[in-house]
Amino acid sequence: MTLNFNQMRTLTKLFAIVLTLALVQTMSAQQPNIQYFRTPGQAGLNVFEVGKKGDQQAYDGLKVRVGGDFALQYQFLNHEADVNTGFTLVPVGNSVNLPTANLNLDAQLGNGLRVHLRTYLSSRHHNESWVKGGYLQVDRLDFIKDGFLDGLMNVMTIKAGVDNFSYGDAVYRRTDNANALYNPFVGNYLMDNNTAEPFFELQFFPGDFIALAGIGTGILNPTVIKTTEDTKYPPAFWLKLGWDSQLKDDLRIRLTGSLYRCSGYASGYRIYGGDRAGGRYYKVLDYKNDAGVTTTNDFTGRVNPNLRNLTAIQINPFVKFMGLEFFGVYEIASGYAGGADGNEDAFEKGTYTQLGLELLYRFGANERFFVGGRYNSVTGADSYDNSGTAPADKTVSRINAGAGWFVTDNVLTKLEYVSQTYDENWTSAAGNLVNGKFNGLMIEAVIGF
């Protein structure tokens, strides 16, 4: 294969960036220690809730940690679909995607008291910088009195803020804009449960058990304006129960089940559509009409059921045996169309089911290398007015296969093959998802510190 000048220049830039990223290791070594904190980089792999296990840092005064995330992909994807007459898919070629960046501020305010703030400096969906969110985490109550309720706080964590919350375990392995070190692949799961909204959460860790409960607004921008219906913006609730044990030095098993519930029609439906950073596979299945007007979707490749009065359940098994690692997702989400508010008897519920199976093998010195694959599918039917015809079930599936290398603790490169297909029931005005498909190679370079 012969590369033209632009392709050579792009590849040269990519490799130069990867080499430059190695300098981050020096910066990372200068960072202060923060209590009850998920360390950015390889050390943070397979950390879910931070919890109370392990050696915790002693408090020795106010500390401020300035960190960052950067991610860049080189994309080699093709796409096709049975588009309707009058529309065509926008041609896609091989190029570097828009680099993404996060600014992370973490401050140790007191013993067992810290705050986190994340700003998206650049993302696919918003090129400009904006605050994504943050939270306060309380692991000790010494700010009330030294040793206050230490018996309780030895097993309890309090979190409050405007940020992601702990429904499901996939949220701890996903890419958050430029924070892609914990995701072994380039894309997130099809039904990507991630949203930033005001929330309050209690987490309990008695021994190997996990129990948590949270309450949130169900919407990013809540309002104090009183509506004619007091229940128009009801809160969202979630629960998680689980068990996580290091049974042997080389065997860890974790199993959790999570429940999310929001009865609202103007709130709660954003749980699968709250990530404002955009999808990782750029411009796939975008289309234009005969007049040349292009329609683009920054989130193509993901599935948002967009159901109201939503109930969702997610079950996550995780097993790590020596270098072999398995993570699974089984999820059911059901609810009504937006027009069913107060008229549920006239509507039938829509239900979507997600399955995710991920198998990795980590090897080499300090498990710096990994290979693996992921299968992910979503099958569902939308809520509908039961005076009409029931919509057909539709299915989308994705296969990822790839490899990665932690160049240093804080620098990761990934190579993956991705293939995503839609069946004939994914109808749209342009038909761009009907029997839609995209596949090809992705290269991603990531740093985080």
Residue pairs with C-beta under 8 A, 6 or more apart in sequence:
3 11
7 94
10 74
10 95
10 96
11 74
13 96
14 72
14 74
14 96
14 443
14 445
17 72
17 445
18 407
18 411
18 413
18 445
21 70
21 407
21 411
21 445
21 447
22 407
22 408
22 411
24 408
24 410
24 411
24 447
24 449
25 408
25 409
25 410
25 411
27 449
28 40
28 41
28 409
28 410
28 449
31 65
31 67
31 449
32 63
32 64
32 65
32 108
33 57
33 63
34 57
34 63
34 65
34 106
34 108
34 114
35 56
35 57
35 59
35 108
35 111
35 112
35 114
35 139
36 50
36 52
36 56
36 112
36 114
36 137
36 139
36 157
37 50
37 57
37 106
37 114
38 44
38 47
38 50
39 47
40 67
40 69
40 104
40 179
40 181
40 410
40 448
40 449
41 181
41 409
41 410
41 448
41 449
42 181
42 366
42 368
42 406
42 409
42 410
42 412
43 409
44 181
44 182
45 181
45 182
46 252
46 318
46 320
46 325
47 172
48 169
48 172
48 244
48 254
48 256
49 157
49 166
49 172
49 203
49 205
49 210
49 212
50 137
50 157
51 157
51 203
51 205
51 210
52 139
52 154
52 155
52 157
52 205
53 205
59 108
59 110
59 111
59 112
61 108
62 107
62 108
62 109
63 107
63 108
64 105
64 106
64 107
64 108
65 104
65 105
65 106
65 107
65 108
66 103
66 104
66 105
67 103
67 104
67 105
67 106
67 448
67 449
68 101
68 102
68 103
68 104
68 178
68 447
68 448
68 449
69 100
69 101
69 102
69 104
69 176
69 177
69 178
69 179
69 180
69 181
69 446
69 447
69 448
70 99
70 100
70 101
70 102
70 178
70 446
70 447
70 448
71 99
71 100
71 101
71 175
71 177
71 178
71 179
71 180
71 444
71 445
71 446
71 447
72 96
72 97
72 99
72 100
72 444
72 445
73 96
73 97
73 186
73 280
73 282
73 442
73 443
73 444
73 445
74 94
74 95
74 96
74 97
74 442
74 443
74 444
75 92
75 94
75 95
75 96
75 97
75 281
75 282
75 440
75 442
76 94
76 440
76 441
76 442
77 92
77 281
77 284
77 418
77 438
77 439
77 440
77 441
77 442
78 92
78 438
78 439
78 440
79 89
79 92
79 284
79 285
79 436
79 437
79 438
80 89
80 436
80 437
80 438
81 89
81 285
81 422
81 431
81 432
81 433
81 434
81 435
81 436
81 437
82 424
82 431
82 434
82 435
82 436
83 89
83 287
83 430
83 431
83 432
83 434
84 429
84 430
84 431
86 289
86 290
87 287
87 288
87 289
87 290
87 430
87 431
87 432
88 287
88 288
89 285
89 286
89 287
89 432
90 283
90 286
90 287
90 288
90 294
90 296
92 282
92 283
92 284
92 286
97 124
97 282
98 122
98 124
98 127
98 282
99 122
99 178
100 120
100 122
100 123
100 124
100 177
100 178
100 277
101 120
101 121
101 122
101 177
101 178
102 118
102 119
102 120
102 121
102 132
102 176
102 177
102 178
102 179
103 118
103 119
103 121
103 129
104 116
104 117
104 118
104 119
105 116
105 117
105 118
105 119
105 134
106 114
106 115
106 116
106 117
107 114
107 115
108 114
109 115
110 140
110 142
110 143
111 140
111 142
111 143
112 138
112 139
112 140
112 141
112 142
112 153
113 136
113 137
113 138
113 139
113 140
113 142
113 143
114 136
114 137
115 134
115 135
115 136
115 137
116 134
116 135
116 137
116 161
116 163
117 131
117 133
117 134
118 131
118 132
118 133
118 134
118 163
118 176
119 129
119 130
119 131
119 132
120 126
120 129
120 130
120 131
120 132
120 177
120 178
120 276
120 277
121 129
121 178
122 129
122 178
123 177
123 178
123 276
123 277
123 278
124 277
124 278
124 279
124 282
124 298
125 276
125 277
125 278
125 298
125 299
126 276
126 277
132 163
132 176
132 177
132 196
132 276
132 277
133 161
133 162
133 163
133 164
133 196
134 161
134 162
134 163
135 159
135 160
135 161
135 162
135 163
135 199
136 159
136 160
136 161
137 157
137 158
137 159
138 157
138 158
138 159
139 153
139 157
139 158
140 150
140 153
141 148
141 149
141 150
141 153
142 148
155 204
155 205
155 206
156 202
156 203
156 204
156 205
157 202
157 203
157 205
158 200
158 201
158 202
158 203
159 165
159 199
159 200
159 201
159 203
160 199
160 200
160 201
161 198
161 199
162 196
162 197
162 198
162 199
163 196
163 199
164 171
164 176
164 194
164 195
164 196
165 171
165 197
165 199
165 201
165 214
165 216
165 238
166 201
166 203
166 212
166 214
166 238
166 240
166 258
167 193
167 214
167 238
167 240
167 258
167 260
167 271
167 312
167 314
168 193
168 240
168 256
168 258
168 314
168 316
168 329
168 331
169 254
169 256
169 258
169 314
169 316
169 318
169 327
169 329
170 188
170 189
170 192
170 193
170 314
170 316
170 329
170 356
171 193
171 194
172 182
173 182
173 183
173 184
173 327
174 182
174 183
174 188
174 189
174 192
174 194
175 182
175 183
175 186
175 187
175 188
175 280
176 194
176 275
176 277
177 277
178 446
178 448
179 448
180 186
180 412
180 444
180 446
180 448
181 410
181 412
181 446
181 448
184 358
184 360
184 370
184 372
184 374
184 402
184 404
184 414
185 374
185 400
185 402
185 414
185 416
185 418
186 280
186 281
186 400
186 402
186 414
186 416
186 418
186 442
186 444
187 279
187 280
187 281
187 301
187 398
187 400
187 418
188 194
188 275
188 280
188 302
189 329
189 354
189 356
189 376
190 301
190 302
190 303
190 354
190 376
190 377
190 378
190 396
190 398
191 272
191 302
191 303
191 304
191 305
191 331
191 333
191 352
191 354
191 378
192 272
192 275
192 302
193 260
193 271
193 272
193 312
193 314
193 331
194 274
194 275
195 220
195 270
195 271
195 273
195 274
195 275
196 220
196 274
196 276
197 216
197 217
197 218
197 219
197 220
197 222
197 236
197 270
197 274
198 216
198 217
198 222
199 214
199 215
199 216
199 217
200 214
200 215
200 216
201 212
201 213
201 214
201 215
202 212
202 213
202 214
203 210
203 211
203 212
204 210
204 211
204 212
208 243
208 244
208 245
209 241
209 242
209 243
210 240
210 241
210 242
210 243
210 244
210 256
211 240
211 241
211 242
212 239
212 240
213 237
213 238
213 239
213 240
214 237
214 238
214 239
215 235
215 236
215 237
216 235
216 236
216 237
216 238
217 233
217 235
217 236
217 267
218 233
218 234
218 235
218 236
218 262
218 264
218 267
218 268
218 270
219 233
219 264
219 266
219 267
219 268
219 270
220 270
220 274
222 233
222 267
223 233
227 233
229 342
231 263
231 264
232 264
232 265
232 266
232 267
233 264
233 266
233 267
234 262
234 263
234 264
234 267
234 268
235 262
235 267
236 260
236 261
236 262
236 264
236 267
236 268
236 271
237 260
237 261
237 262
238 258
238 259
238 260
238 261
239 258
239 259
240 256
240 257
240 258
240 259
241 256
241 257
242 254
242 255
242 256
242 257
243 253
243 254
243 255
243 256
244 252
244 253
244 254
244 255
244 256
244 318
245 252
245 253
245 254
246 252
247 253
250 321
250 322
251 319
251 320
251 321
251 322
252 318
252 319
252 320
252 321
253 318
253 319
254 316
254 317
254 318
254 319
255 315
255 316
255 317
255 318
256 315
256 316
257 313
257 314
257 315
257 316
258 313
258 314
258 315
258 316
259 311
259 312
259 313
260 271
260 310
260 311
260 312
260 313
260 314
261 310
261 311
261 312
262 268
262 269
262 271
262 309
262 310
263 309
264 308
264 309
265 308
265 309
265 336
265 338
265 340
265 341
266 308
268 308
268 309
268 310
269 306
269 307
269 308
269 310
269 335
269 338
271 310
271 312
272 302
272 303
272 304
272 305
272 306
272 333
273 299
273 304
273 306
275 299
278 298
278 299
279 298
279 299
279 300
279 301
279 302
280 301
280 442
281 300
281 301
281 418
281 420
281 438
281 442
283 296
284 300
284 301
284 420
284 438
285 297
285 300
285 301
285 432
285 433
285 436
285 438
286 294
286 295
286 296
286 297
286 300
286 432
287 294
287 295
287 430
287 432
288 294
288 295
289 295
289 430
295 430
301 398
301 420
301 438
303 352
303 354
303 378
303 380
303 396
305 333
305 335
305 350
305 352
305 380
305 382
306 338
307 333
307 334
307 335
307 336
307 337
307 349
307 350
307 352
307 382
307 383
308 335
308 336
308 337
308 338
308 340
308 341
309 335
309 336
309 340
309 344
310 333
310 334
310 335
311 333
311 334
311 335
312 331
312 332
312 333
312 334
313 331
313 332
313 333
314 329
314 330
314 331
315 328
315 329
315 330
315 331
316 327
316 328
316 329
316 330
317 326
317 327
317 328
318 325
318 326
318 327
318 328
319 325
319 326
320 326
323 361
323 362
323 363
323 367
324 359
324 360
324 361
325 358
325 359
325 360
325 361
325 362
325 372
326 357
326 358
326 359
326 360
327 356
327 358
328 356
328 357
328 358
329 354
329 355
329 356
329 357
329 376
330 354
330 355
330 356
331 353
331 354
331 355
332 351
332 352
332 353
332 354
333 351
333 352
333 354
333 380
334 349
334 350
334 351
334 352
335 349
335 350
335 383
336 344
336 347
336 349
336 350
336 383
337 347
337 350
337 382
337 383
337 384
337 385
339 347
339 385
340 346
340 347
340 383
346 385
346 386
346 387
347 383
347 384
347 385
347 386
348 383
348 384
348 386
348 390
349 383
350 380
350 381
350 382
350 383
350 384
351 380
351 381
352 378
352 379
352 380
352 381
353 378
353 379
353 380
354 376
354 377
354 378
355 375
355 376
355 377
355 378
356 374
356 375
356 376
357 374
357 375
357 376
358 372
358 373
358 374
358 375
359 372
359 373
359 374
360 370
360 371
360 372
361 370
361 371
361 372
362 369
362 370
363 369
363 370
366 406
368 405
368 406
368 407
369 403
369 404
369 405
369 406
370 403
370 404
371 402
371 403
372 401
372 402
372 403
373 399
373 400
373 401
373 402
374 398
374 399
374 400
374 401
375 397
375 398
375 399
376 397
376 398
376 399
376 400
377 395
377 396
377 397
377 398
378 395
378 396
378 397
379 393
379 394
379 395
380 393
380 394
381 390
381 391
381 392
381 393
381 394
382 391
384 390
384 391
391 425
392 425
393 425
394 422
394 423
394 425
394 426
395 422
395 423
395 425
396 420
396 421
396 422
396 423
396 426
397 420
397 421
398 418
398 419
398 420
398 421
399 418
399 419
399 420
400 416
400 417
400 418
401 416
401 417
402 414
402 415
402 416
402 417
403 414
403 415
403 416
404 412
404 413
404 414
404 415
405 412
405 413
406 412
407 413
410 447
410 448
410 449
411 445
411 446
411 447
412 445
412 446
412 447
413 443
413 444
413 445
413 446
414 442
414 443
414 444
414 445
414 446
415 441
415 442
415 443
416 441
416 442
416 444
417 439
417 440
417 441
417 442
418 438
418 439
418 440
418 441
418 442
419 437
419 438
419 439
420 437
420 438
420 439
421 435
421 436
421 437
422 433
422 434
422 435
422 436
422 437
423 435
424 434
424 435
425 434
426 433
426 434
426 436
427 433
427 434
428 434
